[in-house]
Protein backbone atom coordinates (compact mmCIF):
# COMPACT_ATOMS: atom_id res chain seq x y z
CA UNK A 1 0.00 0.00 0.00
CA UNK A 2 1.36 3.39 -0.99
CA UNK A 3 0.66 6.72 0.62
CA UNK A 4 0.37 10.10 -1.08
CA UNK A 5 0.36 13.25 1.06
CA UNK A 6 -0.62 16.67 -0.27
CA UNK A 7 -0.73 20.04 1.44
CA UNK A 8 -2.98 22.94 0.44
CA UNK A 9 -3.85 26.35 1.82
CA UNK A 10 -7.11 28.13 1.14
CA UNK A 11 -7.57 31.84 1.88
CA UNK A 12 -11.08 32.81 2.96
CA UNK A 13 -12.38 36.27 3.93
CA UNK A 14 -14.26 34.85 6.94
CA UNK A 15 -13.00 34.78 10.54
CA UNK A 16 -11.48 31.40 11.55
CA UNK A 17 -14.04 30.59 14.27
CA UNK A 18 -16.95 31.26 11.90
CA UNK A 19 -15.38 29.26 9.08
CA UNK A 20 -14.58 26.38 11.45
CA UNK A 21 -18.17 26.36 12.71
CA UNK A 22 -19.60 26.29 9.17
CA UNK A 23 -17.18 23.76 7.67
CA UNK A 24 -16.74 21.47 10.67
CA UNK A 25 -19.68 21.77 13.06
CA UNK A 26 -22.65 22.77 10.90
CA UNK A 27 -21.79 20.81 7.76
CA UNK A 28 -25.11 18.98 7.65
CA UNK A 29 -27.25 22.11 7.60
CA UNK A 30 -25.07 24.76 5.97
CA UNK A 31 -23.34 23.05 3.06
CA UNK A 32 -26.54 21.80 1.33
CA UNK A 33 -27.97 25.31 1.85
CA UNK A 34 -24.87 27.07 0.48
CA UNK A 35 -24.22 24.63 -2.41
CA UNK A 36 -27.60 23.11 -3.37
CA UNK A 37 -26.44 22.65 -6.98
CA UNK A 38 -23.68 20.32 -5.71
CA UNK A 39 -24.77 18.86 -2.36
CA UNK A 40 -28.19 17.24 -2.06
CA UNK A 41 -27.85 16.29 1.61
CA UNK A 42 -25.39 15.70 4.43
CA UNK A 43 -26.52 13.46 7.26
CA UNK A 44 -25.05 11.82 10.33
CA UNK A 45 -25.68 8.09 10.01
CA UNK A 46 -24.04 7.07 13.29
CA UNK A 47 -22.75 9.05 16.26
CA UNK A 48 -23.31 12.44 17.87
CA UNK A 49 -21.22 14.68 15.61
CA UNK A 50 -17.97 14.19 17.54
CA UNK A 51 -15.01 11.90 16.87
CA UNK A 52 -16.13 8.47 15.67
CA UNK A 53 -19.23 9.89 13.95
CA UNK A 54 -20.07 8.67 10.45
CA UNK A 55 -21.61 11.06 7.90
CA UNK A 56 -22.99 10.45 4.41
CA UNK A 57 -22.96 13.25 1.87
CA UNK A 58 -25.18 12.80 -1.17
CA UNK A 59 -24.27 14.93 -4.16
CA UNK A 60 -26.61 16.37 -6.78
CA UNK A 61 -27.47 14.15 -9.72
CA UNK A 62 -25.13 14.31 -12.67
CA UNK A 63 -21.98 14.82 -10.60
CA UNK A 64 -18.97 12.48 -10.94
CA UNK A 65 -19.16 11.84 -7.21
CA UNK A 66 -22.65 10.71 -6.19
CA UNK A 67 -21.96 10.05 -2.51
CA UNK A 68 -19.20 10.04 0.09
CA UNK A 69 -19.03 8.54 3.56
CA UNK A 70 -16.85 10.22 6.15
CA UNK A 71 -15.64 9.32 9.61
CA UNK A 72 -14.86 12.24 11.90
CA UNK A 73 -11.45 11.57 13.44
CA UNK A 74 -10.89 14.64 15.66
CA UNK A 75 -12.43 18.02 16.48
CA UNK A 76 -10.65 20.66 18.57
CA UNK A 77 -12.81 23.78 18.82
CA UNK A 78 -10.25 25.63 20.96
CA UNK A 79 -7.40 25.20 18.45
CA UNK A 80 -9.68 25.19 15.38
CA UNK A 81 -8.48 21.84 14.07
CA UNK A 82 -10.61 19.18 12.44
CA UNK A 83 -9.89 15.90 10.73
CA UNK A 84 -12.01 13.33 8.96
CA UNK A 85 -11.46 10.33 6.76
CA UNK A 86 -13.23 9.69 3.50
CA UNK A 87 -13.91 5.99 3.95
CA UNK A 88 -16.20 5.27 1.01
CA UNK A 89 -17.20 6.94 -2.25
CA UNK A 90 -18.26 5.90 -5.72
CA UNK A 91 -14.91 7.02 -7.19
CA UNK A 92 -11.54 5.30 -6.67
CA UNK A 93 -13.20 2.22 -5.12
CA UNK A 94 -10.49 -0.07 -6.43
CA UNK A 95 -7.57 2.28 -5.87
CA UNK A 96 -7.96 4.09 -2.55
CA UNK A 97 -8.57 2.57 0.86
CA UNK A 98 -9.27 5.94 2.49
CA UNK A 99 -8.26 9.59 2.45
CA UNK A 100 -7.63 11.47 5.69
CA UNK A 101 -8.01 15.25 5.70
CA UNK A 102 -6.51 17.32 8.52
CA UNK A 103 -7.54 20.98 8.73
CA UNK A 104 -6.17 23.91 10.74
CA UNK A 105 -7.89 27.30 10.57
CA UNK A 106 -5.63 30.29 11.30
CA UNK A 107 -6.37 34.02 11.25
CA UNK A 108 -5.05 36.48 8.68
CA UNK A 109 -4.15 40.11 9.54
CA UNK A 110 -7.18 41.24 7.49
CA UNK A 111 -9.63 39.32 9.69
CA UNK A 112 -10.06 36.34 7.40
CA UNK A 113 -8.69 32.81 7.55
CA UNK A 114 -6.26 30.44 6.01
CA UNK A 115 -7.36 26.82 6.03
CA UNK A 116 -4.25 24.66 6.02
CA UNK A 117 -5.15 21.16 4.85
CA UNK A 118 -3.09 18.00 4.70
CA UNK A 119 -4.63 15.19 2.64
CA UNK A 120 -3.25 11.68 3.01
CA UNK A 121 -4.30 9.10 0.40
CA UNK A 122 -3.90 5.44 1.37
CA UNK A 123 -3.57 3.49 -1.88
CA UNK A 124 -4.72 -0.13 -2.16
CA UNK A 125 -2.08 -2.68 -3.17
CA UNK A 126 -0.44 -1.85 -6.48
CA UNK A 127 -3.13 0.61 -7.57
CA UNK A 128 -2.01 3.90 -9.04
CA UNK A 129 -3.64 7.30 -8.94
CA UNK A 130 -2.52 10.51 -10.59
CA UNK A 131 -1.10 12.81 -7.89
CA UNK A 132 -1.19 15.84 -10.19
CA UNK A 133 -4.85 15.23 -11.03
CA UNK A 134 -5.73 14.99 -7.34
CA UNK A 135 -3.88 18.19 -6.57
CA UNK A 136 -5.35 20.05 -9.54
CA UNK A 137 -8.94 18.81 -9.66
CA UNK A 138 -9.72 18.27 -5.99
CA UNK A 139 -7.71 21.28 -4.86
CA UNK A 140 -9.78 23.45 -7.19
CA UNK A 141 -13.02 21.87 -5.97
CA UNK A 142 -12.11 22.53 -2.34
CA UNK A 143 -11.09 26.10 -3.17
CA UNK A 144 -14.49 26.53 -4.84
CA UNK A 145 -16.24 25.18 -1.76
CA UNK A 146 -14.46 27.69 0.48
CA UNK A 147 -15.23 30.54 -1.94
CA UNK A 148 -18.93 29.58 -1.84
CA UNK A 149 -18.85 29.58 1.98
CA UNK A 150 -17.10 32.96 1.89
CA UNK A 151 -19.69 34.40 -0.52
CA UNK A 152 -22.51 33.12 1.70
CA UNK A 153 -21.13 34.81 4.82
CA UNK A 154 -20.29 38.04 3.01
CA UNK A 155 -23.89 38.16 1.74
CA UNK A 156 -25.28 37.06 5.15
CA UNK A 157 -22.96 38.57 7.79
CA UNK A 158 -25.34 37.71 10.67
CA UNK A 159 -25.65 34.05 9.66
N, C-alpha and C positions, 0 to 999 in steps of 0.2 A: 504494500500500500504506500503510495506516495502522498506527499503533503505539499500544497501550494499555499503560500501566505502572501497576501496583498495588503497594502496600507493605502488609505485614502483620507483626504480631509475635505470637508464640505463647509463652506462659509454660508451662514444664514443670518439674516438681519432680524433675529428674534433672540431675546434673552435666553441664556442657557437653561434656567429652571423651567421656563415656559416651553421651550423646545423639548426638553427631557420629558415633561409631563405629557405633551401631545404625542411624541414618538414612542415613549416607553410605557406610560401608565394609562393613557386613554386611547390606545391604538384601536380598540374594538368599536368605539363610537366615533372618533374623529376621522380616521383615515377613510372609511367609506363615505363620510360626509364631504371631506375635502376632495377626494378623487373618485367620484362615483362612476366615471367613465372607465376606470381601471379596476377598482376594488368593489366587488359586489357585497361582500360581508367579511367580517373578522369576528370569530367567536372562540371563547374559551371552551374547550371540550373536556378538560379535566384540570382541576386545581382551583386555586383562589386568586390567581393573578401574580403570585410570587414565584420564586424559584421552584422548579419542578412542574410548573403549569404547562399544559399543552394547548396550543391555539391552532385553529385552522382558518386560513385566509382563502376565500374563494374570489377569483378574479373574474372580471366581466367577460362575457362570451366573445370569442374571436381573438383572444390574446394567446400568445405562445404558451404562457404559463396559466393553467386553469385553476390550480390550487397549490397551496403550500402548507405544510404542517411544521410548526415551530415548537421548540421546548425552551422555556425561559430558564437560563442557567444562573444568572445573578442580577440583582437590582440593588444599587446603592444610591438612595435618594440624596444623601448628604454629599457624596462626592460626584454625583451625576454620572455614574457609570452603569452600563446595562449590557448584558450579553444574552444571546439566544443562539440556539442551533436550529438550522433548517434540517429537519430529519426526514422529510419526505416531500416530493414534488413530482409533477408529471414530466419534468425535464431531467436529463442526466441520470435516470433511474439505474442504468447499467454502469455508470462511470463514477458516480460520487456517493460515498457512504453518508456523509453529512457535511455541512458547512457551518462553522461557528463564527459569529459576528460579535466582536467586542467594541463597544462604543464608549467614548469619553467626551463629554460636552464641556467646553471651556469658553470663558468670556473673551470678547474682543474689546479693544479700547473704545470702539464706537457703540457699545451696548448690545451687540449681536453675539453670535456664537460661532465656534468652530466645532464641528463634530469630527473627531478623530476616530476612524474605524479600521480595525484589523480584521480581515476575513481569512479564515483558515479552511481550505478545501481538503478533505480527506478522500483520496482517490481509491477506488476499489481495484485490487489486484493490479493487472497490467494496463488498465484503462488509461486513456489519454484524453486530456481536455486542453483546449487552447487558452493558455494564460493571457495572451494579449486580447482575445475576444472577451474573456471574463472582465478584464480590467476596463476595456473600452465600453462594451455594451452594458454591463451591470453597474459600472461606475456612473455612466451617464443616466441610467434609470434611477439610481439612488439620488444623484444630484437633482434630477427632475422632481423626485418625491419631496426633497427638502425645499426646493423652490416653490412647490405647490403649498406646502405647509407655511412657508414664509409669506406667500401672497395671501393666504387665508387670514393669518394674524395681522398683516398690515391692513387688510380690508375690514377686519373685525378685531380692533385692538382690545376690546373688553371681553373677548371670548376666552 
